Amino acid sequence: MVFIWSSVRWAPWPDPWLLNSIQPRECHQYGKCIRGYLGQQNCPTADTRSHSINALIHSSPEPASCLFYHLFYLQRSPSAPSVFFLRIMASHIVGYPRMGPKRELKFALESFWDGRSSAEDLLAVSADLRASIWKQMSHAGIKYIPSNTFSYYDQVLDTTAMLGAVPPRYDWTGGEIEFSTYFSMARGNASVPAMEMTKWFDTNYHYIVPELGPDVKFSYASHKAVNEYKEAKALGVDTVPVLVGPVTYLLLSKPAKGVEKTFSLLSLLDKILPVYKEVISELKSAGASWIQFDEPTFVMDLESHQLEAFTKAYAELESSLSGVNVLVETYFADLPEAAYKTLTSLSGVSGYGFDLVRGTKSLDLIKGFFPSGKYLFAGVVDGRNIWANDLSSSLATLQSLESIVGKDKLVVSTSCSLLHTAVDLVNEPKFDKEIKSWLAFAAQKIVEVNALAKALAGEKDEEFFSANAEAQASRKSSPRVNNEAVQKAAAALKGSDHRRASNVSARLDAQQKKLNLPILPTTTIGSFPQTLELRRVRREYKAKKISEEEYISSIKEEIRKVVKLQEELDIDVLVHGEPERNDMVEYFGEQLSGFAFTANGWVQSYGSRCVKPPIIYGDVSRPNPMTVFWSTAAQSFTKRPMKGMLTGPVTILNWSFVRNDQPRFETCYQIALAIKDEVEDLEKAGITVIQIDEAALREGLPLRKSEHAFYLDWAVHSFRITNSGVQDTTQIHTHMCYSNFNDIIHSIINMDADVITIENSRSDEKLLSVFREGVKYGAGIGPGVYDIHSPRIPSKDEIAERINKMLAVLETNILWVNPDCGLKTRKYAEVKPALENMVAAAKHLRAELASAK
């Protein structure tokens, strides 16, 4: 027997009921029949106040987390019987960051990959992290706690493993998928490349794209979801196992190499559902009472046959799901009306999760119709940003929904997984106190969810809500947030097109006369490997353990080494390697006004790669030059062109936690003006090639096509603002990576850059199909010739073959040769031979082209 303290409320009951007449009821949490009994205490007076009593739940083997809404009856007196409601706070978290508060998983993974620790060591660190997360949510009072949101690399890759959908090149022979196969798919190995990696919807998280075709033999090959549910249960925490939904999985996949591009991935639905049934069966046997299916593709623009696939899938799963509650979770945007109708009509589904932060239009659909008897998981706490919730506003929203769906069917939730936010403000002891009061990281968002659930149940924490209201008011009125001069300058931009004086063809001619580059010029994207020694120097300088003179000397020496290496490799346009930079966004944010920075606000980008996004809390301006000193120092070490390296305004915006008190485009225009100042200072300092990276331009594209044009208009405009004032002879480069660019190619052309380097190799040269289809590109372009996110070293012949494919669709005089992305995460033992092969391939093809004339 377990004793549970909780709050009850009472109301008169018209007929006399005695305590011993309580009938067994179905437990919403476990689906088992149990009896309820109230401890012997005096009845409360006839009012609406909450009272704590001792509730004894018996005839149930389940732990104390068996909390649910239940009726209990107590005889107050023969003439005044009462009914008591044991109302447990209905709260839910969609998912949680997996890296750990101090990036424990990152370091465990990299140690394992480098052979410095064993698989057992990695498993132990991971188990500790999972246990900590589950207990944290349990202690906070969260009712619906997720499991299987932990991953060693990516949740979509986990689903590929669960389904046994391993591409043949990894030589998997069946059985439970082990780390060797799993990480080969994620990272490649010495003999085969990794699977494609691309953006997860419009976030900065990346997933591993499944490669599917008609011949894939699906099988239940990873029991991770069941094992983690059992693991949590053994700790006394009953969880909601989370699975990537079957339709979303297929819609996020791509035809494998050699499979027709027109192949219908949804035709595989009947082949994967048997595996899902096996997983469901095992979860039910293990005691799961809820299963969460993440189906975020519901928010996309879907055709009728795609919506029908959802209906078909859940109708097929309905019998398997009998006896278990099913939550279908959506996030990142509002649902189109047709998708909403499909979702709320799915067979066997108990509840629906909605993002009510980015999907406010879904509120109108819910208010228009919500199916009777179903649970609404209301995502009112933002899982994508770090601002404290406006609790009073969220509570009002919840109360309006409560009257529609019923008090016992409304669950307070996050808008999406908290994977996309930082972990815990407690790890920021030195953070600015005023700004800190405006923030909530993942751990604080759990508290917000629970506080809202308690308030909804009549147990509002007035002190907590009052402190929240004060913080909201402080942020609105703070002089640190608003800068009138910056706002006026940004507002003035809206009436201009901001194009350079000459067209790109004339500019390229002028630049070639000045730079005198060979055909197929070689370059790299910007960063070079960040060694342990280099990180130590930056760390010690930040901690004031070494002087500024020592720091500058060390960084200059590193730049000198990188320049010398590139000259030895005979690369045509050089970079300084960015040794002074910790992160391509954070570095600039630290030198701009309106930005704040955390010590441990890490967020997973992919695999073990974490970023620490700046927080844009106010209007943005550039007090001083940011890169001129290092770029001119690097140029002094060589006679070859040296690229000045900047991060573009759209990427800074999309890779930061952005203020939510004004439109994003207004913040972007402010950043663009700051970068414009830097570009013009670089040009004045003699830097003739300037790269303005816009790696995240595609990432910010809204999920709905109807919103694309507006976003692309201000995003492209922001980029053009940065370089509209430079001379024709100054060559402007940009770089983009790890997204599907084909659908925005005309906007990329409209950016009017002189040269664009763009990820290509890891995505199976998908980009080249645009040019095969007749799109004309007149500026310089460098589709990546090898994948830098894999330790694998490509051969000269492999790279030459890739370049030849490019030459089949692009003019020789505009093609550049470069890697997919920056080299920061690689080791010199990998970088040097890969670049040697890249340059050798370019020289080989130059010779072939010359002899063919």
N, C-alpha and C positions, 0 to 999 in steps of 0.2 A: 504494500500500500504506500502511496505517496501523498504527502501533504502539499498543497499548493495555496499560497497566499495570493489572493487576487481581489479585485474590486467587484462589488455587485450593486445593482440598483433594484429597487422593488417597485411594484405597481399592484393595485388591488386586483383580485381575481374574483369573478362573479360566483363561482361555486366553491364549496368547501373541499379542500384537498388536504389530506394528511401526509405527513412526511413519508410514511411507509407505503403510500400509494404511488410514489414516483415510478414511472414506467421506464424500462430500459430504452436508450436512444442510440441512434447511430452516431458514432464519434466522427466528426468531419476530418479529424487529423489522421486517424488510423483505420477507419472503416470497420471497427470492431464494436460489439455491443457492450456497453458498460453502464453502471448505475452511478448516480450522483447522490451525495449526502452532505448536508450542511452540519458543521459543528454546532454544539449547543451554545448559542449566544442569544442575547436579547435582540428582539426585532428592532430595526430602525424605525424612527417616527415617520409619519406619512409625509415625506417631502422628497425632493429630487436629489438630495446630497448623496455622494458616494460613501460607502462604508466598507472597511476591510473586515473580512471574516475568514475563519479557517474553513476551507473547503476540502473535504476528504473524498478523493476519487478512488474507488476500489474496483476489484474484479478486472483490473487491467495490468498487464505485465510491462506496459510501456513506461519510459522514464518521465521525469517531471516536465519535459518539453511537450507532453501531450496536452496542449492548451487549445481550447476551442470555445466557441459560443455554446452555451448550454442553459437549459432551464432547470432551476432548482426550486423546490417548493417547501415552505416552512409554515407550520401552524402557529400564528401569532396569538390568537385567542379564538374560541369557538365562533365568535361573531365577526372576526376580521382577519380572514386568511390573506396571505400575500403570495405573490409570485416573485421570485428573484432571478435575475439574469446574471450569470457569471460571464462578463464580457471581457474577453481577452483582446489585447491590442493587436489589430490586424496590420502587420507591417511586413515588407518584402524588399529584398535587395536583388536586382537583376543579375549582378555579377560583381566581382571584386578584383582589385589589382593583384597580380600573382608574383611580381618580382620581389616583394618584401619591402619593409620600410627603409632598409639600408641596402637595397639591391642584392640581397642574399642569394637569390636564384641566379642572377646574372653571373656572380663570381663563381658559384658552384658549377654552372654550365661551362664557363670558359676554362675552369680548372680541369673539368672532365674532358673537354675537347682537346686540351693541350696534353693530356696524359698525366697530369699532376695529381689527379685523384681518381678514385674508382667509381663504378656505377653505384655501389653501395653508399658511398659518400654522398653522391648526388641524390639518391633516393631518401637518405636520412634528412638532408637539408630541406627537401621538398615536403616531406611528411611533417616536419616541424612547422613550416610555413602554413600548410593547410590547417593543421590543428590550431594554430594561433588565430587564423582568420575565422574559423568556425566558432571557436570559443568567444572571440571578441563579439561577434554578432549575437551569440546566445546570451552573453552577459549583458549586452545592450538591450535585450528584450525583443529582438527581431523574431517574428514567428516563422516566416518562410525564408529559410537560409539556403542559398544555393550551394550545390556541390558540382563537381566536374567543370567548373569554370577555371580551375587551375590548368596550366598547360606547360609542357617543357619547351614548346616553341609557338604553337598556334592552334586555336580551337578548330579551325577548318581542317588543318592537317590531322588533328586528332580524329576527326570524323572520317577522313580518308583512311586512316589506320583502322578505325572501328569497322569500316566496310571492306577492308582488305583490298582497296583499290590502288595497289602499288604498281606504278608503271614498270613494264618488263625490264627496263635497263638497270634496275636495282637488284636483279637476280634474287628476289624474294621467293622462297620455295614453300611458303605456307606456314601455318602455326601462328602463335601469338607474336605480333610484331615487336621486335626488340629495338633497343636504342640505335644499333648500327644501321638498320634499315630506315628507321624514323629520321635520324639526323642526316642520312645521305639524301633523303627526299628534300629535306629542308635546306641543306647546305652544299649538296654535291659531295663528291669525293675525288680521289686522285684520277679516276678513270671516267666518271660520268658527271654531267652537270646537274645542278639542283633543279627542282621544279620552279615554275614561274612564281614570282611574288608580286602582288599588287595591292593597292590601297583597299582597305575595308570601308566600303561606302565612301563617305566624305570625311573620314577621320585620318589621322596620321599613323594609325595602326596598319600593319600590312599582314595579309594572309597568304598562305601558300595555295595556289590555284590547282584544284584537282584536274587531272588529265584523263578524260573518259572516252569510251567508244563502245561500239556494239559488242566487242569481243571481251570486255572486262568481266572477269569472273569474281563477283562479289562474295565475300564470306566474312563471318564474324571473327575478326582477327585482333581486336583489342578490347579487353574487358575493363578498361580504365573507368568508365562511368559507374559501373557496378562496384568495382573495387573501392572507389573513393566514397561512394555512398556508405558501404559497409565500414570503411575506415572512420567516417564521421560518427556513425551509429555506435561504434565501439567506444567512442569518446563521450557518449551520452548526448549527442547532438543529432536530432532527426533533420534531414536536409531535403531539399527539392533538387533532384538530379536534373541537370540542364543538358539538353542535346541540341545541336544545330539541326533545325527541321529538315525533313527530306526534300522538300521543294526548294527551299533556299539553297541547300547544298548543291542541287543540280543546276539551279540558275546561276550560281557563282562559279560553276565549272567551265571548262573549255574542251573542245574536241582534241583528243591526243594527236600527236604528230602522225601524219599518214591517214588520219580520219577526215572525211569530207567536212569542210567548214559548215556546210548546211545540215550536218547531222543533228537531229533533235535530241538534246540531252535529256529532256523530259520523258523521252521514250524509255529511259532506263528506270523510271519510277517503280515499275513492277518488279525489277530486279533488286532494288535496294530495300524495299519495304520488308521482305522476309528477314533481313538482318535487323532492322529496327524492331520487328516483332520479337526477335530473340532477346534483344537488349531489354525491351519492356518487360518481357516475361521474367527475366532474371531480377530486374529491379523490383517487380511486384513480390517475387519470392523472398527478396531480401528485406521487404517490409516497407518499401516506398509507398507513400499515400498520395503524393503529388509528383508529376513529372512536368518539367518546363521545356517546351519546344521553342527555340528561337527562330522566328520566321520574319526577319527584318525586311526581306524583299517585298513584303506586302505593301511597303510605303513607296515602291517604285511605280513607274508607269508600266503597267502590265497589260498584256493582251488577253482576250477572253479565254484562249486555250491555256494560258498560264494560270489564270485564276481557277479554271476548271481542274487543274492539276492539284491544287490545294484541296478542293472538294473531294476529288478522287482519293488522294492520299489518306485523309483522315477518315473517310468512309471505310477504306480498306483496313485501317488500324483500329477502328472502333471496337471490334470484339476483343482485340488484344488489350485494349485500354480499359475494358470493363473492370470496375472495382477500384480504379485509381482515378484521382482527380488530375485533369490535364489543363495546363496553362499554356496558351499560345502567346508568346511575347513578341511585340513589334516595337521598333524604335527608330530614331533619327529624323522622323518627319511625321506629318499627319497622313492619314490614309485617304486615298481617293474613295469616293462614295461606293463605287463598284467593289473595291477591295474590302471596304468595311462590311458591306452586305455579305460578301463571301466569307469573311472571317467569322462573323457572328452567326453564320449558318452552318459552321463546320460540325460534323458528327462527333460525338463523344468528348466534346470540349467543355470544361467546367468554367474556365475564366479566360479573360483576354487582357493583355497588357498593352498600355498605350503610352507613348511619349507625349506628355502634355506640356512640355517645355518648348520643344521645336515643332510640335504637332498640335498647336492650339486649335486648328480647325476641326480636329477630331472631337473636340468638346461639343460642337454643334451637332455632329452626327450622333454622339452618345445621347444628347438631350432630345434629339428627334426620335430615336428608337434605341432601346437596349433590351436584349432578350431577358425575359423573366427568369429568375432563379439562377442566373449566372453571376460569377464574380467579376468585378471590375478592379484590375490592378492599375491604380492611377499613378502614373509616373510624374509626380509634381516636383521632385527634387532632382536638380540637374546633374546628370552623370557625365556631362561633357565639359563642364567649366568648374571653376574653383570659388565662385562667389557664394557667400552665405545665402541661404534661401530666405526669401521674404515670407516668413512664416504666416503672418496675418493674411496675406494675399492667397497663399496656398491653402490655408484652412478654409477661407471663403469658397474657394474652388471645390474643395472636398465636400463641404457642407451642401453646396448646390448639387453635387453628384449623389450625395447620400439620399436625397429625396427621390432620386430617379431609380437607383439600383437597390436601395434598401440598406439599413444600417449593418446588417450581418453579411453583406456581400461586397462591401467596399474595402479595399486593401490599399494602404498607402505604400507607394513604391518609388524607386528611382526611375528617371526617364529612360535610362539604358544602363549597361554595365558601368560600374565605377572604374573599370580598366583604363578609361581615358582621362582620369584625373590623378593627381598626386595622392600619396598614401595617407600621411598623417601630419597635421600641424604641430603635434607635440615634438616633432623632430626639427622644429624651426625656432629654437630658443632665442636667437639673436635677431629675428625678423622684426621689422618696423611694427611697433605695437598698434598704431592707428590702422595701418593697412591690414594687419593680421586680423583685426576685429571684423573686417569686411569679408573674410575668407572662410571657406569650409572645404577641407580635403576629404578623401574617402571616409576616414574614420569619423570625421565630424558629420558627414552626410548620413551616416548610420544613425547618429544621435538625432539629427533633424527628422529623419523618417519616423523614428520612434516617438519623438515629441509631438509630431503631427498626429500620429495614430492615437496617442494618449489624449490629446486635446479633442479629437473627434469622438472619443469614448467618454468625454466629460471630465477628464482629469488633466486639464490644461495647466502646464507649469508656468504660472504667471511671471515668475522671475526670469525664466529662460526666454519667454516671448518678449518681455519688456527689454531685456538686454539686446535681443535681436532687432527690435524696433529702433533702439538707440543707435545701433551700428548702421542700420539702413539710412537713418537720418544723417548721421555723421558723414557717410560716403557722399550723399547728395550735396551737402553743403561745404565740403572740404575745399579750400582754395588750392590744394595740391592737385585736384582733378581737372580744374578748368583754367585754360590759358586763352584769353580773348584774342590775342594777336595770332596765335596758331589757328584758331577757329576761323578767323576772317580770311587768312591766307588759303586755307583749304576750301572755304566756300567759294573763293574767287576762281578756283580751277574749273568749275563745272561748265563754264561757257566756252572753253577752248578745247581744240582737238589734240594739241601738243604733238605734232609730227615734226620730224627733222626736215631741214630745208630742201634736201635733194632726195631723189628716189634711191632705192637700195642698189640698183645697177651702177649708177654714177658713183655712189659711195665706195662700192667694192673696187672699182677701177682706181679711184684715188688712193685707197688703202693699199692696193697691191703695189702701186708705184712706190709707196713709202716703205712697205714691209718686205717686198721682194721675196715672197714665200714660194716654195716649190708646189707643184700639183700634189694633191693628197697630203696637205700639211698635217703634221702630227702635233698633238697637244695632250695634256691631261686635264681633268676637270677642276682641280684646285688643291685638295688636301693630299698630303703624303702621310705615311704611317706615323702614328703618335706613340713613340716608344715610352717605356717606363721611366727612363731618364728624363725625357721631355716633360712628362706629366709631373715628375718630382719637382722639376725647376718651377713650373707654374704654381704648383701647390705651395712650395716654400716661399715663393714671392708673395703669394696671396696671404700667407701666414706671417709675413714680414720677417722671415728667417734669413732671407738674403736681401741685399740692397737692390735698388733699381738699376744701378750700374752693372751689377753681376747678372741680373735678369736679362738686360738688354744684350750684354755680351754673349750670354748663352743662346739666346734666341737668334741673334745674328749668325752665330757659328752654325746653328742648325740650318738656317736659310742657305748659308754658303755651301753646306754639304749637299743640300737638295738641288741647288742650282748646278753644282759641279756634276752630280749624278746625271741630271738631265742633259747636260752638255756631252758627257761621255756616251750617253745613249743616243745622242744626235737628234733629240726632240727639237722641233722647229719653234714652237711658241711655248715659253716656259711659265711655270707658276712658282711661287715662293714656298709652297707647302703648308702654309697656315700654322706654323708651330706655336704661334702666340694665341691661338684660338681654341677654346674648349668646345664650342659648338657654333655652328654657322649662324644661328639666330641669337643665342645668348650673348655671343661676343658683341654684336651690334647693339642689342638691347641694353647692355651694361653702359653704353656710351650715349644713349638717348634719354632725354627726359620723358617722364610719364611711364617708365618701366620699373618694376621691382623684381627681385631675384631671390630664390629660395636656396637653401643649402642642400636640401634632400628632396626637393619636389620632383622626383624622377617619374617618368611615364614611359611605358614600353612602346617602342616603335615597331620592332620585329625581333624575334628570337631573343638574344641576350642584349640587343641594342636598346639603350634607354636614352631619352632626351630629357632635359630639364627646361621646360618651356618658361620663357619670361612671362610676367604678369603685366599686361598693359592696363594700368589703373587710371591714367589721365591723358591729357593732350600731349602729343609727341612732337619734339623738336630736337635738333642736333646742336648742342652747345659748342663742340669742337670737332676738328677732323678726326676720323676714326682709323683710317688705314694708310694714310699718305706716308707716314714715317716708315712703315715696314715695306711698302711697295717700292718706294724710292731707294731704300737700302738694298732691296733685292735686285732692282734694275742696275744698281752700281756694280754688281758682281758679274754682269754679263753684257755682251753686246747684242744678244738675241732679244726679241720682243718679250717683255715680262708682263703677264696679265695682272691688272689690278683686280682683286677679288672682292665682290660685294654680294650680299644677299638682298634680293629684291623685296619690294614692299608687300606684295601679295603673299610671299612665302613667310616673311616675318609675321604678318597678320595670322596666317593659317597655322603657323607652328607656335603661336603664343596662346596663352589664356587671355582672351580679349575682353575688354570692358563690355558690359551688356546694357549700358545706359545710353548708348547712341548707336545708330546704324553702323555696321561694319565698314561700309564703303567710306564713311567719313574718317574713321581711324586710318584706313588704308591710304587715303589721300594725304593725311598728315605725315605718314611714314614716307610716302613717295617724295614729298618735298625735302625731307631730311636726306634721303639717298641722293636726290638731285644735287644738293649742295656738295656731297662727297664726290660724286662723279666729276663735277666741274673742277673741284680742287685736285683730283687725280690728274685730269687733263692738263691743268696748269703746271703740275709738277713733272710733266714730261712722260706720263704713262699713256701709251698710244693704243693699247688693247685693254679694254675694261669688261670684265664679265659680271653680269648682274643676274645671279641665279634666281630662277623662278621654279624651283623643283616642285612646289606645292600649288601651282596655279590650277592644275586640273583637279587636285584634291578638294578644292573649295567649291567645285561645281555643284550646285544644288541637285538633289536627287530627282527632282521633277523637271521635265523638259520645259514646261511653261515658265520656269524661273531661270533658265540658262542664259537667255539673251541679256537680261539685266545684270547678272553677275559678270558675264564675260565683258560686257561693255565697260563697267567700272574697273575691273581687274586689269584688262588690257590697257585701258587709259592710264591707270596708275603706273604701269611699267613704262609707257611712253613718256610720261612726265619726267621720269628719272634721267633720261638721256636726250631730251628734246633740244637741249642747248649746246651740244658738242659739235665740233667741226666734222666735216665729211671724212677727214683722214683718221679720225679716231674710230677704231673698230669696236663695236659693241657686241659682245657675246651674251648669250643666256644659256641656261642649262635646265633641263627637266628630266625627271626620272620616276619610274615605277608607278605609272598610271596608264590607262588606255587613252592615247592622245588622238586616235583616228577621228573621233567624233568632234574634236575641236580644232582640227588642223587649220581651218580658215581663220580662226581667232589667233592661232599661233603665228600665221603669216601676217595678220594684222598688227601683231606686236612690233613689227618692223625692225627686228634685230638684224645686225649684219651677219651673224653666225649663231646657229643654235646647235648645241650638243645635246643629245637626247638618248635616253635608255632605249636599247633595241635588242641586245643579244639574249637576255634572260627571258624575254617575252616571245622567243621564237621568231624574231624579226617581223613581228606583227605590224610595226610601223611602216615597213616597206610596201605593204599592200595598198596603202593610200596612194603612193606614187604609181604603182602598177595600174591603179584605177584611173589614172589620168590627172591627178592633182599636180599642178605646176608650182614648183618652189624655186624662186629665183635667188634667194639669199644663200649664204654658206650654211652647210648642214653636216653634222657629224653624228650619225647614228652609232651608238656604242658597238665596239667590235668584240668586247669580252665582258663577262659578268664579274664585277669586283666583289660581290657578296659571297662568293664561293672561294675556298682556298685553292681550287684547281687552277693549274697554269695552262693556258691554251697554247697550242703549237703555232708556229709561223704559218704553216699550210692551212690550219683551221681559220686563222684570222684572215689570210688572203682570200680564202673561199667566201668569207662573209663580205669582204670588201668588194669582191667581184659581183656578188648579189646586189650590192648597193649600186655599183656602176651600171648594172642592167636597167636601172630605173631613174638614176640621177646623173646629171652632167658632171663630167670629170672636174671641171673648173670650180665647182661649188662644194665638192665632197672633202670633208675633213676626216682624219683617222684618230680615234680617241677611245678610252675605256667607257663603260656605261656610266660610271659615277666616280666620286672621289675615293681616294685610296687610304683614308684615315684608319679604317678598321682592319686593314691587312698588315702583314709583316713584310719587312724588306726582302726576306728570302722568297716571298711570293711575288712581290711587286717588280723587282729587278728583272727576273727572267721573263715575266709576262710583258713588260714594256720593251725588252730587247726583241721579243718575237713580234710585237706590234710594229715597231720601227722597221724591222727586217722585212715584214710583209709589205709595208708601204713602199719601201725602196724597191723591192722585187717588182711590184706592180708598176711603179714609175718607169722602171727599165723596160718592162713589157710594152707599156703604152708608147714610150719613146720609139722603140724599134718597130712598132706597128704603123708609124706615121709614114 
